[in-house]
Amino acid sequence: MWPWEGYEARRVADLRRAGWGRAEIERCESPTDLNGVRVVSEAQVPEREARIAQALAVAPTGGVLSGWAAAAVWGVPASFLDGTRDGDSLVPVDFSVPRDEGTYRRAGLKVRYSPVPSGDVAEVDGLRLTSPRRTAFDLARWARTDARALAMLDLSMRHGLVTPGELAAYVRPLRRLHGLRRVRAALPEMCDRAESVPESELRWHWLSIGLPRPLANVEVHDRFGVFVGRIDLLDPFTGFGAEYQGFWHGIDGAREADAHRFQRFAAMNLHIAEIWKEDVSAGRATGKLRDAWHAAQARDHRLDAWRCPGVSLATRA
């Protein structure tokens, strides 16, 4: 069975019916965010996969595993979707349930009364879950922000759930679904080169203020053809770019290495906005992007000394 072979979680009620005593049940591990479930095996699996297995033990009748948990089954790694908000608070496991199945509430689960046509239901090792394209669609339409919706489409494309053409064909006939407009708006900007959710969200902020469509994670060389580094977002025609600086950029000498890299970029006449997580949460990201953009526009073009292999800088595409 998909990653949790040997791992088993069961309802407490089922254990009692099977003859387990109270003391025996209480010796079993109890999930942190699910009541009425116990882990009854010693097999070790990653926390994300364990949470999915625990949720499946108490899945609602007729429920189809959906959202981030379905994406995990389809191969999206925990570095993109770990089942938490910003690595901290746990996100409930999604199940899509037909309305006629009645109301179902349980902490740790998010029951979405949304019909899933048979063509959008898949099966993996006996597990019923949304198809890859429906999973991508749900991830984007259920996102909390437009920026996160774009990130969900990016990771879906990067990890092979769906292509832009497939998703466009899928959403074209749909009507009156929650979040449909958001998906349609983000669809033209799907990109498979974003290496994290925050990078994709930064690209949304970039586009939201009308800046030229950037390249993602493009290699930059100096005028002698020597590789200098990759930039998260870059408009190579204007020498303007942006880098998302997550927490990993503040540990183990990363700041010093970044400072050296940014000095090299500046010497090549590139103007790069450093956007930290705190800038995004405080609403400073768009202002920093605009400042760097204006600096790039005012630069002395005679000092431009960068090259992007595979990109013609003679004219904008």
DALINHU-V108714 format. One record per residue. N is the residue number from 1. RES is the residue in one small letter. OMEGA is omega as a letter, one per 20 degrees, with the letter a starting at -180 (none if undefined). NEAR is the number of other C-alpha atoms within 10 Angstrom. Layout:
BEGIN
n=N res=RES omega=OMEGA near=NEAR
n=N res=RES omega=OMEGA near=NEAR
END
This chain:
BEGIN
n=1 res=m omega=a near=10
n=2 res=w omega=b near=11
n=3 res=p omega=a near=13
n=4 res=w omega=r near=15
n=5 res=e omega=a near=10
n=6 res=g omega=r near=11
n=7 res=y omega=a near=18
n=8 res=e omega=r near=16
n=9 res=a omega=a near=23
n=10 res=r omega=r near=19
n=11 res=r omega=r near=18
n=12 res=v omega=a near=21
n=13 res=a omega=r near=11
n=14 res=d omega=r near=13
n=15 res=l omega=r near=17
n=16 res=r omega=r near=13
n=17 res=r omega=r near=9
n=18 res=a omega=r near=9
n=19 res=g omega=r near=9
n=20 res=w omega=r near=13
n=21 res=g omega=a near=11
n=22 res=r omega=a near=11
n=23 res=a omega=a near=8
n=24 res=e omega=r near=11
n=25 res=i omega=a near=17
n=26 res=e omega=r near=11
n=27 res=r omega=a near=11
n=28 res=c omega=r near=15
n=29 res=e omega=r near=14
n=30 res=s omega=r near=18
n=31 res=p omega=a near=17
n=32 res=t omega=a near=10
n=33 res=d omega=r near=16
n=34 res=l omega=r near=17
n=35 res=n omega=r near=16
n=36 res=g omega=a near=15
n=37 res=v omega=r near=24
n=38 res=r omega=r near=22
n=39 res=v omega=a near=22
n=40 res=v omega=r near=17
n=41 res=s omega=a near=13
n=42 res=e omega=a near=11
n=43 res=a omega=a near=12
n=44 res=q omega=r near=12
n=45 res=v omega=r near=15
n=46 res=p omega=a near=10
n=47 res=e omega=a near=12
n=48 res=r omega=a near=17
n=49 res=e omega=r near=21
n=50 res=a omega=r near=20
n=51 res=r omega=r near=23
n=52 res=i omega=r near=23
n=53 res=a omega=r near=21
n=54 res=q omega=r near=26
n=55 res=a omega=r near=29
n=56 res=l omega=a near=20
n=57 res=a omega=a near=19
n=58 res=v omega=a near=18
n=59 res=a omega=r near=20
n=60 res=p omega=r near=21
n=61 res=t omega=r near=12
n=62 res=g omega=a near=14
n=63 res=g omega=r near=20
n=64 res=v omega=r near=27
n=65 res=l omega=a near=29
n=66 res=s omega=r near=30
n=67 res=g omega=a near=27
n=68 res=w omega=a near=26
n=69 res=a omega=r near=27
n=70 res=a omega=r near=26
n=71 res=a omega=r near=26
n=72 res=a omega=r near=20
n=73 res=v omega=a near=19
n=74 res=w omega=r near=20
n=75 res=g omega=r near=13
n=76 res=v omega=a near=20
n=77 res=p omega=a near=14
n=78 res=a omega=r near=16
n=79 res=s omega=r near=10
n=80 res=f omega=r near=18
n=81 res=l omega=a near=20
n=82 res=d omega=r near=20
n=83 res=g omega=r near=23
n=84 res=t omega=r near=14
n=85 res=r omega=r near=10
n=86 res=d omega=r near=12
n=87 res=g omega=a near=11
n=88 res=d omega=a near=9
n=89 res=s omega=a near=9
n=90 res=l omega=r near=16
n=91 res=v omega=r near=18
n=92 res=p omega=r near=22
n=93 res=v omega=a near=23
n=94 res=d omega=r near=22
n=95 res=f omega=r near=27
n=96 res=s omega=a near=22
n=97 res=v omega=r near=24
n=98 res=p omega=a near=19
n=99 res=r omega=a near=12
n=100 res=d omega=r near=9
n=101 res=e omega=r near=12
n=102 res=g omega=a near=10
n=103 res=t omega=r near=11
n=104 res=y omega=r near=14
n=105 res=r omega=r near=9
n=106 res=r omega=r near=16
n=107 res=a omega=a near=11
n=108 res=g omega=r near=19
n=109 res=l omega=r near=21
n=110 res=k omega=a near=17
n=111 res=v omega=a near=23
n=112 res=r omega=a near=16
n=113 res=y omega=a near=17
n=114 res=s omega=a near=13
n=115 res=p omega=r near=13
n=116 res=v omega=r near=18
n=117 res=p omega=a near=10
n=118 res=s omega=r near=9
n=119 res=g omega=r near=9
n=120 res=d omega=r near=15
n=121 res=v omega=r near=17
n=122 res=a omega=r near=16
n=123 res=e omega=r near=11
n=124 res=v omega=r near=11
n=125 res=d omega=r near=7
n=126 res=g omega=a near=9
n=127 res=l omega=r near=15
n=128 res=r omega=a near=16
n=129 res=l omega=r near=26
n=130 res=t omega=r near=29
n=131 res=s omega=r near=23
n=132 res=p omega=a near=22
n=133 res=r omega=r near=20
n=134 res=r omega=r near=26
n=135 res=t omega=r near=26
n=136 res=a omega=r near=29
n=137 res=f omega=a near=27
n=138 res=d omega=r near=23
n=139 res=l omega=a near=26
n=140 res=a omega=a near=29
n=141 res=r omega=r near=25
n=142 res=w omega=a near=18
n=143 res=a omega=a near=18
n=144 res=r omega=a near=10
n=145 res=t omega=r near=13
n=146 res=d omega=r near=21
n=147 res=a omega=r near=22
n=148 res=r omega=r near=22
n=149 res=a omega=r near=28
n=150 res=l omega=r near=30
n=151 res=a omega=r near=30
n=152 res=m omega=r near=30
n=153 res=l omega=r near=31
n=154 res=d omega=a near=30
n=155 res=l omega=r near=28
n=156 res=s omega=r near=29
n=157 res=m omega=a near=21
n=158 res=r omega=a near=18
n=159 res=h omega=r near=16
n=160 res=g omega=r near=15
n=161 res=l omega=a near=22
n=162 res=v omega=r near=22
n=163 res=t omega=r near=21
n=164 res=p omega=r near=18
n=165 res=g omega=r near=10
n=166 res=e omega=a near=11
n=167 res=l omega=r near=20
n=168 res=a omega=r near=15
n=169 res=a omega=a near=11
n=170 res=y omega=a near=13
n=171 res=v omega=a near=17
n=172 res=r omega=a near=10
n=173 res=p omega=a near=7
n=174 res=l omega=r near=9
n=175 res=r omega=r near=9
n=176 res=r omega=r near=7
n=177 res=l omega=r near=9
n=178 res=h omega=r near=12
n=179 res=g omega=a near=17
n=180 res=l omega=a near=18
n=181 res=r omega=r near=14
n=182 res=r omega=r near=18
n=183 res=v omega=a near=26
n=184 res=r omega=r near=17
n=185 res=a omega=a near=12
n=186 res=a omega=a near=21
n=187 res=l omega=a near=22
n=188 res=p omega=a near=12
n=189 res=e omega=r near=17
n=190 res=m omega=a near=20
n=191 res=c omega=a near=20
n=192 res=d omega=a near=17
n=193 res=r omega=r near=17
n=194 res=a omega=a near=22
n=195 res=e omega=r near=16
n=196 res=s omega=r near=17
n=197 res=v omega=r near=21
n=198 res=p omega=r near=21
n=199 res=e omega=r near=25
n=200 res=s omega=r near=30
n=201 res=e omega=r near=23
n=202 res=l omega=r near=26
n=203 res=r omega=r near=26
n=204 res=w omega=r near=20
n=205 res=h omega=r near=18
n=206 res=w omega=a near=21
n=207 res=l omega=a near=15
n=208 res=s omega=r near=12
n=209 res=i omega=r near=12
n=210 res=g omega=r near=9
n=211 res=l omega=a near=15
n=212 res=p omega=a near=14
n=213 res=r omega=a near=14
n=214 res=p omega=r near=19
n=215 res=l omega=a near=19
n=216 res=a omega=r near=22
n=217 res=n omega=a near=17
n=218 res=v omega=r near=20
n=219 res=e omega=r near=18
n=220 res=v omega=r near=21
n=221 res=h omega=r near=19
n=222 res=d omega=a near=18
n=223 res=r omega=r near=13
n=224 res=f omega=r near=9
n=225 res=g omega=a near=12
n=226 res=v omega=r near=11
n=227 res=f omega=r near=15
n=228 res=v omega=r near=17
n=229 res=g omega=r near=16
n=230 res=r omega=a near=16
n=231 res=i omega=a near=20
n=232 res=d omega=r near=25
n=233 res=l omega=a near=25
n=234 res=l omega=r near=26
n=235 res=d omega=a near=20
n=236 res=p omega=a near=20
n=237 res=f omega=a near=15
n=238 res=t omega=a near=20
n=239 res=g omega=a near=24
n=240 res=f omega=r near=24
n=241 res=g omega=r near=25
n=242 res=a omega=r near=25
n=243 res=e omega=r near=20
n=244 res=y omega=a near=24
n=245 res=q omega=r near=19
n=246 res=g omega=a near=14
n=247 res=f omega=a near=10
n=248 res=w omega=r near=10
n=249 res=h omega=a near=15
n=250 res=g omega=a near=12
n=251 res=i omega=r near=9
n=252 res=d omega=r near=9
n=253 res=g omega=a near=10
n=254 res=a omega=a near=13
n=255 res=r omega=a near=14
n=256 res=e omega=r near=13
n=257 res=a omega=r near=11
n=258 res=d omega=a near=14
n=259 res=a omega=r near=11
n=260 res=h omega=a near=12
n=261 res=r omega=r near=15
n=262 res=f omega=r near=21
n=263 res=q omega=r near=12
n=264 res=r omega=r near=15
n=265 res=f omega=a near=23
n=266 res=a omega=r near=15
n=267 res=a omega=r near=15
n=268 res=m omega=r near=20
n=269 res=n omega=r near=21
n=270 res=l omega=r near=26
n=271 res=h omega=a near=24
n=272 res=i omega=r near=25
n=273 res=a omega=r near=21
n=274 res=e omega=a near=16
n=275 res=i omega=r near=20
n=276 res=w omega=r near=18
n=277 res=k omega=a near=15
n=278 res=e omega=r near=12
n=279 res=d omega=a near=16
n=280 res=v omega=a near=16
n=281 res=s omega=a near=9
n=282 res=a omega=r near=9
n=283 res=g omega=a near=10
n=284 res=r omega=a near=14
n=285 res=a omega=a near=21
n=286 res=t omega=r near=17
n=287 res=g omega=r near=13
n=288 res=k omega=r near=16
n=289 res=l omega=a near=23
n=290 res=r omega=a near=16
n=291 res=d omega=a near=14
n=292 res=a omega=r near=20
n=293 res=w omega=r near=21
n=294 res=h omega=r near=12
n=295 res=a omega=r near=15
n=296 res=a omega=r near=19
n=297 res=q omega=a near=14
n=298 res=a omega=a near=10
n=299 res=r omega=r near=15
n=300 res=d omega=a near=9
n=301 res=h omega=a near=12
n=302 res=r omega=a near=7
n=303 res=l omega=r near=11
n=304 res=d omega=a near=17
n=305 res=a omega=r near=17
n=306 res=w omega=r near=23
n=307 res=r omega=r near=21
n=308 res=c omega=a near=17
n=309 res=p omega=r near=13
n=310 res=g omega=r near=8
n=311 res=v omega=r near=15
n=312 res=s omega=a near=12
n=313 res=l omega=a near=14
n=314 res=a omega=r near=7
n=315 res=t omega=r near=7
n=316 res=r omega=r near=11
n=317 res=a omega=none near=7
END
